[in-house]
Amino acid sequence: MVTVLQFRELGQIEPVEGNLILPAWIRFCQRTQIRLRLILAVFATWKNAAMEFAPSWVKTNPKRFKRVIDASGDELWSLSAHCKANLMPTKRLSLRFVTLKSVDTTEHTVIAIQIENEPGIVGSDRDYSPEGEAAFNNRCFDVDIGYTKIRRRKIIRTVAKCRQKPPAPGLRFLAGRGMPAI
């Protein structure tokens, strides 16, 4: 039995919106003479904080699939995590993978699936779009900060206790000579 790790961009799986071409891979693996197992890794809407692997129909429609806006008001080459439309291509793909089980019932060709989404922002500290501003100004952050302030003393005591304990034998080696051990 041979296992194949197949990397694909979301744009290769869904070149036209709503037209997922995933089952062709499974049929290919099922028709071969040797028993293949397939691990699918899909670079989805976000990868390395950019939209390089997003389908062209996402990249060419910035009004629908909104970009991150930096502090000066410029669009960045990154999709905004605050735009619900940006989540839909990956969500649709995830739902399609769930239905794979009904297609792949006898051979169990697909043994693992990983959708790679690494949202982030390069070129700005945060998203300054109206949706990003609304999320940033949301009161839930105050609750988190308040909780952290309440827990601060306990956190400081715990860290201090950890620093007083002698390190495990391997930690000094891993940290290097002359490096402080925590």
N, C-alpha and C positions, 0 to 999 in steps of 0.2 A: 504494500500500500504506500502511495506517495502523497505527501501533503504539500499543497501549493499555497504560498502566501501571495495573495493578489492585492496590489495597491491600485486604487482608482480614485480619480477626482470626481467630485459630485457632478461636475459638468459632463463627464464621460458617461455617467449613469443616467443622468436626466438632461440630455442636451436640449430638449424642448420641454417647457414647463408641463408637468403632469404626465409626461411620457417616460416612465422608468423602464430601462432596458435590462434590468438585472437578471431575469430568468434565463437569458441566453447563456450566461456563464454556467449556471447550474446544469442546463441541458448538455452543454459541451462536456462537462466533467462526467456526467452520467453516461454519455455515449462512448467514451474512450474504452479501450480494451483493458487497460490497467485500472485498478480501483484508485481513484483520486479522492482526496479530501481537500476541501477548500477553506481557507481562512481569508475572509474579506476585511480589508482595512480601507476605509473610505476617508479621503481628505474632504471634509464637508465645507459648510459655509465659512467657517473661520479656521485658519491654520496659521500659526505663528503671528497672531494678531493682525493678519491681513486677509484679503479676499482673493488671493491668487487662484485658488482652486474652486471658487464659486462658479456656477454656470454663467455663461455669457448673458443670459436673459436676466440675471441678477445684477451683473456688473453694469449693464447698459440702461438700467432703469433706476436712477438714483432718487427719483420722486417717490417711488414705491418702496424700494429697498434703501432706506436712509443710511447715510454715512455718519461717522463720528465727526463732530465739529470741534475744532480746537478753540482756544481762548480768543484768537483774533477773528474767528468766524469762518475760517477756511475748512473745506471738506478734506478729510484724510482718506487714505486708501484702506479703510477699515470699516466694516459694517457696524452700525450702532446696535449694541445689545438691548437698547431700549425700544427698538422698532419691532413690533410683533411680526411684521411681514418677513423680517430677516430670519426668524426662527422657523418659518413654515417649510422651506426646502428640506431642512434636516429632520423636522418632525414627520414630514411625508415619507422620507426615506426610512426613518425608524419604524413607522407603521407598516411600510412595505416589507421590511425585514421580519416583522412579527408574522406576516402572512406567508413567509417562506416555508414555515413548518408544514403548511398544508401542501405545498408543491414538492417538498423534499422528504416525503414520508417513508419511502422504502430504502433508498440508498444512504440517506443521511450524509449527503455530500458536504454540506456546509457545517463545519464543526465549530467555527468561531466567527464573530463579527465585531469589528471595532469601528465606530464612527469617531473620527478624530476632529474634535472641535476645540480650538485653543483661542477663545476670545481674549482680547486684550487691546491695548492701544499703544501704538508707537508714534511718537511725535507730539503727544499732549499728555498732561497729567490726568485728564478725564474727559468725558464727553460733555461739551457745552451746548449741545442741541437743546431745544425746548424740553424734550422728554428727559434728557440727561439732567438738566437743571431741576426739573420737577422731582426726579428721584434723589438728587443730591440734597435738595431742600426738605425732603420728607422727614417727618418727626421721628421715624424709627431709628435714625442715627443717634438722636438724643438719648433714646432708651439704651442703645448699645453703649454709648459713652458713659451714661449714668451707671450702668451695670459694671463697666470696667473700673470706674472710680471707686465703687463700693468694694470691688474685689481687689483693688490695687494693693492694699496692705497685705492681704493674704498671699498674693502673688510675690511681692517683695520678700516676705518671710520665707516662702518656699524656695525661692532662688538663693537666698542667703544660706539656708540650710544645705542646699545642694553644693554650694561652693565650700562649705566647711568640711564636708565628707572627703576622705581621701579618694582619689579617682581609682577606677578599676585599672588593673595592670596594663591593659592594652590601650587605654585612652591616651596616655602620654606618648606612646609610640605613634599612634595615629595622628596626634596633633603636631608632632615633631619636637625636636629639642628646643628648649627655650620658650616654647609656646605655653601659655597658661592653660591649665585644664579646668574645666567647669565642674 
